[in-house]
Amino acid sequence: MDDNAPNLPHAAARPSQRRVDELKQPPRKTPASLLAGQLIALLTPAARADLALIVNAPKGLAVSAIPDVTLDELLRTLGPLVQLSSGNGVLAAESNRVRRELQSALRTWSELPEATDAPSRIREAILHGSLEAALSIFAAAGGVFFAHVYGVDVSRRVVHSFPEGLRRTAEVLRLAEAINAMKTGHIAHAKSLVMGIEPAAATLASLCRVADSVSLDLICCRMVIGVCDEEPIERDVLALLFRVLERLPVDSAMRRGMLYNVALDAFVRQGQWEAAHEVALQARYHFINARAQLAVFYIDLYLALIDLARGQIRAARETLVTASAVFESETPYSDNDRRLWRALQGICDYELGEAGTLTELLASHINDGGFGELWPSIAGPLIAYGTRALACCDSFAAARAYLERWRLQQWRSERFAAEIAVAEIELLQLTERWHSADEAHQRVAASWGAEPDIALTETAATARLELYLRSCRSALERAPADVSLQVSLDTLLTGNRLTARQQIVVLVWAAVAAVHREDWNRARLAVSQLADCVESTGIVSVLLEQRALLRQLFDSREARKRLATSAKAASFLRDYSQFAAPQINVAMQGCLTRQEARILSLLVEGIPNKTIARRLDLALPTVRFHLKNVYRKLGAASRKEVVAAAGGLGLLDEPTYP
């Protein structure tokens, strides 16, 4: 055989081998097949199943056999790829070629387990290389606020399932990462991610200047981060917010809900409770339409807080019952969400005189490291109510430890620091540590650098109003008969800034101040109004907290006689006398008189005799007389020995509820 002759069998085999090799490679996708695959990725499983019936039937499928919802979805998503014949009512592929492409795409999808939720559909689309379809599903399922629908853990996994290059270029993914950072407490990182897209978004004020040149997603995202970071929500920011609401498409339920949530927090900051209630309902409506059950849950917490502020405790309880539905659903709530819900339940119980639920939760709060993600508007009541409950039901030490735990959160925002500072002043006043309370008040007032009257303006932060109330309480202790104090209290009562609880507190102060001035008409009016407020709201916790002042009404024979001329005031004195019962430590019974106990509480703060005399409106010799008795009863020869002896006998323990 000629060695130079071609090996014909071998040569003939080469084309066949190439053909085999080609068949081993994945088929090259045409533009039509790519489009079909991406569009199918957008369909729900039910719509995909009906599409399979349509393309597998040579002449299509009768419209009567397709549910209306699925029919609308197919026509809206697939567009010109399917045609609806008006003559015979049949839905079919546009052509045989399109039919084959759709069949091929459906076969590819059937190789994977069916996905029924957006995160799974996104992962499937990414596995199929349909990145545009994956982005479309992501945007439709929450987009920037994906974490508010599926939880931050799921959101982080989904965002990171996209290729790194796409995460750097797709704005919706970068903004979603910013929201994920915010929800995990990394506010600075969240802001830096937004500024990486638009440097002018450093503040909400600067955002307003470039609002026309940035996307609506970026504006919505930056506003939500701004609220969590306690940035000022000025009028120009609110004006931009409502302009954006006008520009958003009607079906942008998630973004609309988040913007109303921003407005809600702004109104809560200012104590504008009616406006807050209105926008909360708007936010809730849009979150329901967006199927964002977790966001609906947070709005329900806000609504419960608003009900508390308006004195509608039972309505707040009903709102919390509605909110609890999230715990029975498949919504990915966290342990922190349940803890917040329980805390608000405890606050409602505490207002009605049952403190056990709240104090039990607060004890676990101190031990397990506290609450997680919090917006300041929700954190404020937790700080204030927790401090009051522990001061009145447990001890000064427990309340102080609770505040110190919160102090670790001061880095979150200036508002956290303000809430903690005001709560500390109230704690010192509730436990009659007046010298320390005044010093703390002076420090806070100096650092805030504002005139006290600014607290009464409609746009002032609620913390400033609370600080003003603390100054009024201190003035009542120093000079209860001062006319200027009565003017301040009247101004508070005639304004519209006070919550229902604050109104009850101020009415107690007004009644005591009027008794000290022997202005019996004003005293009767204040007590009558106090009775109406307590009866209409059911809030009795204030009476427990203000028991020391109430004793000045109940223990004075002259005051009882004068007040009893009003039927409403007489009824209050009769029905609520138990709240003024003295709460003296067992070791103190038969040891110190009430006046001696008050002087002892000031003495342990290191306050000199002259200041004690001024605080208690006593002559200096009277103070010395009582101190001599205290020294004698405790067997002490110096102030240092008095403090040691009182501590050893338990005379410095805090009072408890009856």
Secondary structure, DSSP 4 states (H G I P E B T S, - for coil): --TTS--HHHHHHHHHHHHHHHHHSPPPPPHHHHHHHHHHHTS-HHHHHHHHHHHHSTT-EEGGGS-HHHHHHHHHHHGGGEEEETTTTEEEESSHHHHHHHHHHHHHHHTSPPP-SHHHHHHHHHHTT-HHHHHHHHHHTTGGGHHHHH-HHHHHHHHHHS-HHHHHH-HHHHHHHHHHHHHTT-HHHHHHHHHHH-GGGGSHHHHHHTGGGS-HHHHHHHHHHHHHTT----HHHHHHHHHHHHHS-TT-HHHHHHHHHHHHHHHHHTT-HHHHHHHHHHHHHHHHHTT-HHHHHHHHHHHHHHHHHTT-HHHHHHHHHHHGGGGGSS----HHHHHHHHHHHHHHHHHTT--HHHHHHHHHHHHHT---S--HHHHHHHHHHHHHHHHHHT-HHHHHHHHHHHHTTGGG-HHHHHHHHHHHHHHHHHTT-HHHHHHHHHHHHHHHT--GGGGGSTTS-HHHHHHHHHHHHHHHHH-TT-HHHHHHHHHHHHSS---HHHHHHHHHHHHHHHHHHT-HHHHHHHHHHHHHHHHHH---HHHHHTHHHHHHHHS-HHHHHHHTTSHHHHHHHHHSGGGGS----GGGTTT--HHHHHHHHHHTTT--HHHHHHHTT--HHHHHHHHHHHHHHHT-SSHHHHHHHHHHHTTTPPP---
